[in-house]
Amino acid sequence: MMSLRHIAPLPEKEKSILLTLLYFDIFQYPLTESEIFSFSPQLLDSQWQTGLVTLTDRKIIYTLNGLYSLHDDPALAIRRKAGNQLALKKLRIAKMFSTFISLFPFVRSVMLSGSISKGYMDNKSDIDYFIITAKGRLWLVRGAMAIFRRIFLFNSHKYFCTNYFIDSESLEIEEKNIFTAIEASTLKPMFGKDLVHQFQTVNEWYHQYLPNHQPTNCLGKENSNVVKRIGEKIIPAKLLDHLDGWLMKKFTIHWKKTYQHVLNEHDFSIAFQSKGHVSRSHPGFYQKKVLSLYEKKIHEFEQQHGISLEV
């Protein structure tokens, strides 16, 4: 294979297009022109579409019924269309559960995350929720939702996957990379307008990875419920503080006993982040898998086409 040193450098806009398509190729998800622009890792100028034309003419990328892909496979476009339609159908269920979640004591904001937040679902997809709680009440909310799911949903996560919680005083996402940038920027607000706006402001760091992306203007419904707020004051605050801390310990012990043997200490601390202000439970450590696959795809693509995508 020809050495990369002897290959003319690729224009930056073409590198950016390819890097974007490579990331979403992990999910076998071809992109529209506007999505390529939005998720580009570099700032694109008004002439960036010429890169699409060049890469298509060279058959490095392909058009599939208005979508762009690294593969000349129409089945990918068909799969995406079916997934987009299924997501629209499941959105009704997601809205219903979001309303229900918003009624839990100490819940301050609800957003959809995961695949449904990007407008796609398949038969294996769960509906994921990103939940912001009142300060010092995160584990109470997490525990109440776990009890509800176990009793009324037979512990099914299909439509009620609540695996990421933060509190209203700690809105910034700590891990910062292309995966978390895309996840944070595509959250779909359902309830809690004021906190959603604060969340978007605090997490503007994602523009370092997605400089062209614009946050949604739809911030969801306001999360005001007088009955719920009154109910939150019935139990003494000191007792709630104690119970919140106790639940954090119980959850952490359970996760360590169940999953620590399959993850090293560093990975476990990220996949099962358990602090007073944040709770995350991702047994498969999906973030690490995606980032590792992304690096692998970039390397393989460079070798296959004899180009460098280093930016």
N, C-alpha and C positions, 0 to 999 in steps of 0.2 A: 504494500500500500504506500502511496506517495506520502512523504513526510509533510506534516502540517506546516513546516517552515517554508515550504515551496508553494504554498497555496496563498493566493491573494486574499488579504483580509476581507471579511464580509462586512458590508455596511452595517452600522449600528442598528438602524431600524429593522433590517432583516434579521439580525441576531435577536432583537427583542420579540419579533413576531414568532420566531422559531422557539424561543424559550417559553413563551406563553403557551403555544400549542403543545410543547413537550410536557408542560405541567399538567394540562388537562387531558393529555393522552393517557396519563396514569389511570384516569377514570373512563377511558374510551369515549370521550365527550368532545365532538367537534364544536367549533365556536363560530359565532357570527362575527362580522367585521367590527361591530360596536363592542363586543365582548373582548376581542383581541386588543382593541384600543384600551378598554377599561382595565384589563388585567396585565397589561404590559409592564415589565419591570423597569422600563426606561421611559423618560418623557418623550413623546412623539410629536413631531411637527405636523403642519397641515398637509404635507406631501407624503405622509408615511404610507399611504395606500399603494404608492408605486412599488414599495417592497413586496406587497402581496402579489402584484402583477408579475414582478420579476421571479419570485419564488414559484409561482404557479407555472409560468412559462418554462422554467427549468425543471419542472416536475419534481420539485422538492416538497411542495405541498399541493393539495388537490382541493377542488371545489365540489361539494356534495349538496346539491339543491340549496344553494345559498349559504352553506356552511363551509368552513375551512378545516382541513384535517391533514395529518401527516401520512394518511393511508388512502389509497384509491379504493375505498370500500363503501358503497352506498348503504350497506346494512348499518353502518354507524349513524348515518342521518336518520334512518328509520327508527333505530333504537332510541335516539335522542328525542325524536318527535313523540314516540309512545311514552317516554318517561316524562316529558313536559306535560302531556295530557293527563297522565296519572297524578302528577303533582297538583295540578289544578283541581282534580277531583278530591284528593286527600286534604286540600287546603281547608275545605269545609269542616272536616274533622279536627284539623289543627286549630282552627278558630274556636271551635267549641271547647276543646280542652284548654286552650289559652285563656278563655273566659273563666273556666273553672279554676285554673291555677291562680288567676288574678284575685280570686275570692279567698284564698288561703290567708290566714293571719300572717302579717309581716312580709308578704310579697309586695314588692314595690314596682317591679317591671317584668314583663315577659316578652321574649323574642324567640323566633324560630331560628334554629341553626341547622347545620348538617346539609344534606342534599336538598331537602325541601326549601331551604332558604335560597337555594340557587335555581329553583324552579324545575327540579328533576327528582323523580323517585322511580324505583323498580319494586318488584314484589318482595325483595329482601330488605328494603329500606325501613328504618324506624322513623318516627317523627320526633325530632330532637328539640329540646327547649333550653334556652339560655335564660337563667332567672336571676334577677337582682332582688336581694332581700333588705330588710331594715338592718342597721348595724347591730351586731351582737345577737342576731336571731337566725342566722343562716342555717345552723344545724337543726334548729327546731323546725324550720320549713322543710329541710331535707328529710328529716325523720318522719314528719307528718305525711309527706308525699310517698315515702317508701311504704308506710303503713297502708295508705290508701291503695297503692298499686298492688300490694300483696293481697289485700282482702277483697277488693272489688274488681281487679283486673287479673287476678291469679298470677301476679308478678310478671305479667307480659309487658315488654317494653315497646311493643309494636307502635302504639299510638301515644305512649306516655313515657318517653325516654328523657328523664330529667337527670343529666349527668354533668352539668356545669352550673355552679352557683357562685356569685360574688355578692358582696354587700355594698350598700349605697355609699359607703365611705372609702371604698377601695375599687374604683372603677377601671383602673389601668390594667391591661393584660400584661403580665410579667414577661412571658416568653415572646420574643420578637423575631420573626422569620417570615418567609414567604407563605408558609402554611397558615400561621396565626393571622397574618395580615389579610389573607383572602377570607378566612373564617370571620374575623372581626368586621370586615367591611361589607360582608354579605348578610349579616344578621337581619332578619325581617321583623321589625317592631310590631308588636301586637297591643301591648298595654304599657302605660307609664311614660307619657310624652316627655316630661321634664327630665327624667333620668336618662331616657334614650338620648336626648340631646346632649346631656352632660357626658354620657358614655362616648358618644361620637367625638366630642371635643377633646376629651382626655386621651383618646386613642388615635389622634391624628398622626401618630408615628407611623401608621400603616402606609402613609404617602411616601415614605422612604422606599417601600417595596412596590407600591402601586401609584406612581405619581400622577396618572391620568384619571384615576378612579374618583367618582363623585358620590358622596353618601346619599342615601335615599332621603327625599323630603317628607316622606310619609313616616311619622313618628309613632303611629299607633294611636289607640284611644287613651284618654286620661284614666288613671287607675285610682279613682276616688270612690270609696265605699264607707259611708259613715258607720254603718252597723259593724263592719269589720274593725274599724279603728276603735270603736267603743269596746268591742270584744277583746282587743289586744291589751286593754288596760285592766281587765278583771283580775288577772293573776299577778301577784306582786313581782316587780321587776327583778328582785334578788333571786327569787325562785327560778325565774326564766333564765337568768344568767347562769345559774348552777346547772340547770337542765341542758342548756345549750352546750356548755363545756363537757358535760357527761356524754352527750350524744356524739360529739366530735371524737372523744376517746374511743367510744364503742365502735363507731364506723371505722376508725383507723386500725384498731385491733383486728376487726373482721377482715379488712382488705389485706393487711399484712399476712394474716394467717392463710388467706385464700390465694393471693397473687404474688407475694414477695418471692416465692421460689422460682417464678418464671421470668422475673425482671431483676436486673441488678439494682443496687441501692439508688444510683443516680436516676435511672429510668423510672423506678417506682416513685421517687419523690416528685416527678413531673406528671406521670400518668395518674397518680392518686394524690394530687396536691391536697393537703388537708391542714388548713390553717383556720383561724377564727374568721377570716374575711374572704376565704375562697375555698371551694370544694370542687374537685374534678375527679371523675372516676372513668378511666378509659382502659379497660383490661388489655386490649390489644395494642395499646400505645400507638394509635393510628398516626399521630403526628410524626413520630420517628420513621415509621414505615414509608409514609408518603415522601418525606424529605430524602430518605435513602434511595427510593425508587427514582426520584427526580434526578439526583446526581448520577445514578446509573444510566438513565435514559439519555442525559446530556452527553455523557462519555461515549456511549454506544453510537449515538447519532453523529458525533464528531468523527468517530472512526469510520463509520459507514460512508459519510459524504466527504471526508477529507477536509473538513472545515473546523475552525475554532469558534466557539460561542462565548469565549471569555469576554466579559465586559469590564 
